[in-house]
Amino acid sequence: MNKQQCRWWRYGILVMMMTVGIGLPVHAQTQPAKRDVDFERLLPWMDGSFSSEAQSKADTSFQHVVLHMKRIWYDRTDGAWFYVEQAMAAAQDRPYRQRVYNVRRVEQGMIESAVYTFKKPEDVIGAWKDTTLIDDKSPSELVKRRGCEVFLQADFASYIGRTMGMACASDLRGASYATSEVTISYDRIVSWDRGYNPANEQVWGSTAGPYIFLRTTPLPFGVAKE
């Protein structure tokens, strides 16, 4: 190899090192980030308004309840956040349940929905339709309901989840703990919340089965239904 060929050889090595990074394999530079398809599909399915009106008309064991879930705080990077409000259809200005959910991937095949409450929930009533009531707030103003996390797994065209054991404390109507079971599909949320006393006797919640909340607001254009 003459001097000119040697210079071109050294130049080629330098260019290659600058392109792919010294000591790094080529595939480490070009491998695209893997999308979390299950997680991305779940979020718009949760976002919207839902009603148990059809179920209440078919079975008087169930009442007409409305459920609103609105995604908030889009700029946060610690999962997706939702404001949740639940009320009797005839008294939507007086919700009996207000929550904030933090939904995030915790491991392969498992998505966690952590549950929070506001210290002054009356200040944010109606935030599902007027997010300015909640835009300037942050998780530091919330109280986490430890043990009440719902763990979700994708199951074909739905997500199925529940709380774990007796970890979710509750003192409502003499209860000592509560359980939640949920199935989320593109057109409905099936939910069954129950409270139990220390003798494991149910003291609140439906005894006839889960509530079926049908979607009343359309999915955004292009959102997958399966």
C-alpha positions as a Markdown table, in Angstrom:
| # | Residue | x | y | z |
|---|---|---|---|---|
| 1 | Met | 0.0 | 0.0 | 0.0 |
| 2 | Asn | 1.5 | 3.4 | -1.0 |
| 3 | Lys | 1.3 | 6.6 | 1.0 |
| 4 | Gln | -1.8 | 7.9 | -0.9 |
| 5 | Gln | -3.7 | 4.7 | -0.4 |
| 6 | Cys | -2.8 | 4.6 | 3.3 |
| 7 | Arg | -4.1 | 8.2 | 3.7 |
| 8 | Trp | -7.4 | 7.2 | 2.0 |
| 9 | Trp | -7.6 | 4.1 | 4.2 |
| 10 | Arg | -7.2 | 6.1 | 7.4 |
| 11 | Tyr | -9.8 | 8.6 | 6.2 |
| 12 | Gly | -12.3 | 5.9 | 5.5 |
| 13 | Ile | -11.8 | 4.5 | 9.0 |
| 14 | Leu | -12.3 | 8.0 | 10.5 |
| 15 | Val | -15.5 | 8.6 | 8.6 |
| 16 | Met | -16.9 | 5.2 | 9.7 |
| 17 | Met | -16.1 | 5.9 | 13.3 |
| 18 | Met | -17.8 | 9.4 | 13.2 |
| 19 | Thr | -20.9 | 7.9 | 11.5 |
| 20 | Val | -21.7 | 4.9 | 13.8 |
| 21 | Gly | -19.9 | 6.0 | 17.0 |
| 22 | Ile | -16.6 | 4.8 | 18.4 |
| 23 | Gly | -17.0 | 1.3 | 19.9 |
| 24 | Leu | -20.8 | 1.1 | 19.1 |
| 25 | Pro | -22.3 | -1.4 | 16.7 |
| 26 | Val | -24.1 | -0.1 | 13.7 |
| 27 | His | -27.5 | -1.5 | 14.8 |
| 28 | Ala | -27.3 | 0.4 | 18.1 |
| 29 | Gln | -27.3 | 3.7 | 16.1 |
| 30 | Thr | -30.2 | 2.8 | 13.8 |
| 31 | Gln | -32.6 | 0.7 | 15.9 |
| 32 | Pro | -35.9 | 2.6 | 16.2 |
| 33 | Ala | -37.7 | 2.8 | 19.6 |
| 34 | Lys | -40.3 | 0.1 | 20.0 |
| 35 | Arg | -43.9 | 1.3 | 20.3 |
| 36 | Asp | -46.0 | 0.2 | 23.2 |
| 37 | Val | -49.1 | -0.6 | 21.1 |
| 38 | Asp | -51.2 | -2.0 | 23.9 |
| 39 | Phe | -50.6 | 1.1 | 26.0 |
| 40 | Glu | -51.3 | 3.5 | 23.2 |
| 41 | Arg | -54.5 | 1.8 | 22.3 |
| 42 | Leu | -55.8 | 1.9 | 25.9 |
| 43 | Leu | -55.6 | 5.6 | 26.4 |
| 44 | Pro | -58.2 | 6.8 | 23.9 |
| 45 | Trp | -60.5 | 4.0 | 25.0 |
| 46 | Met | -60.5 | 5.4 | 28.5 |
| 47 | Asp | -61.1 | 9.0 | 27.4 |
| 48 | Gly | -64.7 | 10.0 | 27.0 |
| 49 | Ser | -68.2 | 9.9 | 28.6 |
| 50 | Phe | -70.1 | 6.8 | 29.4 |
| 51 | Ser | -73.6 | 5.9 | 30.7 |
| 52 | Ser | -75.3 | 3.0 | 32.4 |
| 53 | Glu | -78.7 | 4.2 | 31.1 |
| 54 | Ala | -79.3 | 1.1 | 28.9 |
| 55 | Gln | -78.5 | -1.3 | 31.7 |
| 56 | Ser | -80.8 | 0.6 | 34.2 |
| 57 | Lys | -83.7 | 0.3 | 31.8 |
| 58 | Ala | -83.2 | -3.4 | 31.3 |
| 59 | Asp | -82.6 | -4.2 | 34.9 |
| 60 | Thr | -83.9 | -2.1 | 37.8 |
| 61 | Ser | -81.2 | -3.5 | 40.1 |
| 62 | Phe | -78.9 | -0.9 | 38.4 |
| 63 | Gln | -79.2 | 2.9 | 38.5 |
| 64 | His | -78.6 | 5.4 | 35.7 |
| 65 | Val | -75.1 | 6.6 | 36.4 |
| 66 | Val | -72.8 | 8.7 | 34.2 |
| 67 | Leu | -69.0 | 8.3 | 34.1 |
| 68 | His | -66.7 | 11.0 | 32.7 |
| 69 | Met | -63.0 | 10.3 | 32.1 |
| 70 | Lys | -60.9 | 13.1 | 30.6 |
| 71 | Arg | -57.1 | 13.0 | 29.9 |
| 72 | Ile | -55.2 | 15.9 | 31.6 |
| 73 | Trp | -51.6 | 17.1 | 32.0 |
| 74 | Tyr | -50.4 | 16.0 | 28.6 |
| 75 | Asp | -47.0 | 17.5 | 29.1 |
| 76 | Arg | -46.1 | 15.1 | 31.9 |
| 77 | Thr | -43.8 | 12.2 | 31.2 |
| 78 | Asp | -44.7 | 9.9 | 34.1 |
| 79 | Gly | -47.6 | 8.1 | 32.4 |
| 80 | Ala | -51.0 | 9.3 | 31.3 |
| 81 | Trp | -53.2 | 11.2 | 33.7 |
| 82 | Phe | -57.1 | 11.2 | 33.7 |
| 83 | Tyr | -59.6 | 13.2 | 35.7 |
| 84 | Val | -62.6 | 10.9 | 36.6 |
| 85 | Glu | -66.0 | 12.0 | 37.7 |
| 86 | Gln | -69.0 | 9.7 | 38.5 |
| 87 | Ala | -72.5 | 10.9 | 39.3 |
| 88 | Met | -76.2 | 9.9 | 39.2 |
| 89 | Ala | -77.6 | 11.1 | 35.9 |
| 90 | Ala | -80.2 | 13.2 | 37.7 |
| 91 | Ala | -77.5 | 15.0 | 39.8 |
| 92 | Gln | -74.5 | 15.5 | 37.6 |
| 93 | Asp | -73.6 | 18.7 | 39.4 |
| 94 | Arg | -73.1 | 16.6 | 42.6 |
| 95 | Pro | -70.7 | 13.8 | 41.7 |
| 96 | Tyr | -70.4 | 11.1 | 44.3 |
| 97 | Arg | -66.9 | 10.1 | 43.1 |
| 98 | Gln | -64.0 | 12.2 | 41.9 |
| 99 | Arg | -60.6 | 10.6 | 41.2 |
| 100 | Val | -57.4 | 11.1 | 39.2 |
| 101 | Tyr | -55.9 | 8.1 | 37.5 |
| 102 | Asn | -52.2 | 7.8 | 36.6 |
| 103 | Val | -51.9 | 5.1 | 33.9 |
| 104 | Arg | -48.5 | 3.7 | 33.1 |
| 105 | Arg | -46.7 | 0.6 | 31.9 |
| 106 | Val | -45.0 | -1.1 | 34.9 |
| 107 | Glu | -43.8 | -4.3 | 33.2 |
| 108 | Gln | -44.2 | -6.4 | 30.1 |
| 109 | Gly | -47.9 | -7.4 | 29.9 |
| 110 | Met | -49.0 | -5.2 | 32.8 |
| 111 | Ile | -50.4 | -1.7 | 33.0 |
| 112 | Glu | -51.1 | 0.0 | 36.3 |
| 113 | Ser | -53.8 | 2.6 | 37.0 |
| 114 | Ala | -53.0 | 4.3 | 40.3 |
| 115 | Val | -55.8 | 6.1 | 42.0 |
| 116 | Tyr | -55.6 | 9.6 | 43.6 |
| 117 | Thr | -58.1 | 12.0 | 45.2 |
| 118 | Phe | -58.1 | 15.8 | 45.6 |
| 119 | Lys | -57.8 | 17.4 | 49.0 |
| 120 | Lys | -60.6 | 19.8 | 47.9 |
| 121 | Pro | -62.6 | 17.9 | 45.2 |
| 122 | Glu | -65.4 | 20.5 | 45.2 |
| 123 | Asp | -63.0 | 22.9 | 43.5 |
| 124 | Val | -62.7 | 20.8 | 40.3 |
| 125 | Ile | -66.3 | 19.5 | 39.8 |
| 126 | Gly | -66.9 | 19.6 | 36.1 |
| 127 | Ala | -63.2 | 19.5 | 35.1 |
| 128 | Trp | -64.0 | 16.8 | 32.5 |
| 129 | Lys | -65.7 | 19.5 | 30.4 |
| 130 | Asp | -63.7 | 22.5 | 31.6 |
| 131 | Thr | -60.0 | 21.5 | 32.0 |
| 132 | Thr | -59.0 | 25.0 | 33.0 |
| 133 | Leu | -60.2 | 24.0 | 36.5 |
| 134 | Ile | -57.4 | 21.5 | 36.7 |
| 135 | Asp | -54.8 | 22.7 | 34.2 |
| 136 | Asp | -52.7 | 24.6 | 36.8 |
| 137 | Lys | -52.8 | 21.8 | 39.4 |
| 138 | Ser | -50.3 | 19.0 | 39.8 |
| 139 | Pro | -49.9 | 15.6 | 41.4 |
| 140 | Ser | -48.4 | 17.2 | 44.5 |
| 141 | Glu | -52.0 | 18.4 | 45.3 |
| 142 | Leu | -53.3 | 14.8 | 45.3 |
| 143 | Val | -53.6 | 12.1 | 47.9 |
| 144 | Lys | -52.7 | 8.6 | 46.6 |
| 145 | Arg | -55.1 | 5.8 | 47.5 |
| 146 | Arg | -52.4 | 3.2 | 48.2 |
| 147 | Gly | -53.3 | -0.4 | 47.6 |
| 148 | Cys | -56.2 | 0.7 | 45.3 |
| 149 | Glu | -54.1 | 0.4 | 42.1 |
| 150 | Val | -55.9 | -1.5 | 39.3 |
| 151 | Phe | -53.6 | -3.8 | 37.2 |
| 152 | Leu | -54.6 | -4.2 | 33.6 |
| 153 | Gln | -53.7 | -6.8 | 31.0 |
| 154 | Ala | -54.6 | -6.7 | 27.3 |
| 155 | Asp | -57.0 | -9.5 | 26.4 |
| 156 | Phe | -57.8 | -9.5 | 22.7 |
| 157 | Ala | -60.2 | -6.6 | 22.1 |
| 158 | Ser | -60.3 | -5.4 | 25.8 |
| 159 | Tyr | -58.3 | -4.8 | 28.9 |
| 160 | Ile | -59.1 | -6.7 | 32.1 |
| 161 | Gly | -58.0 | -5.6 | 35.5 |
| 162 | Arg | -58.6 | -5.5 | 39.2 |
| 163 | Thr | -57.2 | -4.5 | 42.6 |
| 164 | Met | -55.0 | -6.8 | 44.6 |
| 165 | Gly | -56.6 | -8.7 | 47.5 |
| 166 | Met | -57.7 | -6.6 | 50.5 |
| 167 | Ala | -55.1 | -3.8 | 50.1 |
| 168 | Cys | -57.5 | -1.0 | 49.2 |
| 169 | Ala | -58.7 | 0.5 | 52.4 |
| 170 | Ser | -62.3 | 1.8 | 52.7 |
| 171 | Asp | -64.4 | 3.0 | 55.7 |
| 172 | Leu | -67.6 | 3.7 | 53.7 |
| 173 | Arg | -70.7 | 2.2 | 55.4 |
| 174 | Gly | -68.7 | 0.1 | 57.8 |
| 175 | Ala | -66.3 | -1.4 | 55.2 |
| 176 | Ser | -62.7 | -2.1 | 55.9 |
| 177 | Tyr | -61.5 | -2.7 | 52.4 |
| 178 | Ala | -62.8 | -2.3 | 48.8 |
| 179 | Thr | -62.2 | -4.2 | 45.6 |
| 180 | Ser | -62.5 | -3.0 | 42.0 |
| 181 | Glu | -62.8 | -5.1 | 38.8 |
| 182 | Val | -62.9 | -3.5 | 35.4 |
| 183 | Thr | -63.0 | -4.4 | 31.7 |
| 184 | Ile | -62.2 | -1.7 | 29.2 |
| 185 | Ser | -63.3 | -1.9 | 25.5 |
| 186 | Tyr | -63.5 | 0.7 | 22.8 |
| 187 | Asp | -67.2 | 1.2 | 23.3 |
| 188 | Arg | -67.8 | 0.5 | 27.0 |
| 189 | Ile | -66.3 | 0.2 | 30.5 |
| 190 | Val | -67.6 | -2.6 | 32.7 |
| 191 | Ser | -67.0 | -1.8 | 36.4 |
| 192 | Trp | -67.7 | -3.5 | 39.6 |
| 193 | Asp | -66.7 | -1.8 | 42.9 |
| 194 | Arg | -67.6 | -3.4 | 46.2 |
| 195 | Gly | -66.8 | -2.8 | 49.9 |
| 196 | Tyr | -66.4 | -5.4 | 52.6 |
| 197 | Asn | -66.4 | -5.4 | 56.3 |
| 198 | Pro | -63.7 | -7.2 | 58.5 |
| 199 | Ala | -65.9 | -10.3 | 58.3 |
| 200 | Asn | -65.6 | -10.2 | 54.5 |
| 201 | Glu | -69.3 | -9.4 | 54.1 |
| 202 | Gln | -70.2 | -7.0 | 51.3 |
| 203 | Val | -71.6 | -3.8 | 52.7 |
| 204 | Trp | -71.7 | -1.6 | 49.6 |
| 205 | Gly | -71.7 | -1.8 | 45.9 |
| 206 | Ser | -73.8 | -3.7 | 43.4 |
| 207 | Thr | -74.8 | -7.2 | 44.4 |
| 208 | Ala | -76.4 | -8.0 | 41.0 |
| 209 | Gly | -73.1 | -7.8 | 39.0 |
| 210 | Pro | -71.0 | -5.1 | 37.4 |
| 211 | Tyr | -72.2 | -1.8 | 36.0 |
| 212 | Ile | -72.0 | -1.5 | 32.2 |
| 213 | Phe | -71.2 | 2.0 | 31.0 |
| 214 | Leu | -71.6 | 2.4 | 27.3 |
| 215 | Arg | -69.7 | 5.1 | 25.5 |
| 216 | Thr | -71.7 | 8.3 | 24.7 |
| 217 | Thr | -69.0 | 10.3 | 23.1 |
| 218 | Pro | -67.3 | 9.2 | 19.8 |
| 219 | Leu | -63.8 | 7.9 | 19.6 |
| 220 | Pro | -61.4 | 10.2 | 17.8 |
| 221 | Phe | -61.0 | 9.6 | 14.1 |
| 222 | Gly | -58.6 | 6.8 | 13.4 |
| 223 | Val | -58.5 | 5.2 | 16.8 |
| 224 | Ala | -58.4 | 1.4 | 16.7 |
| 225 | Lys | -61.4 | -0.5 | 17.8 |
| 226 | Glu | -59.6 | -3.8 | 18.3 |
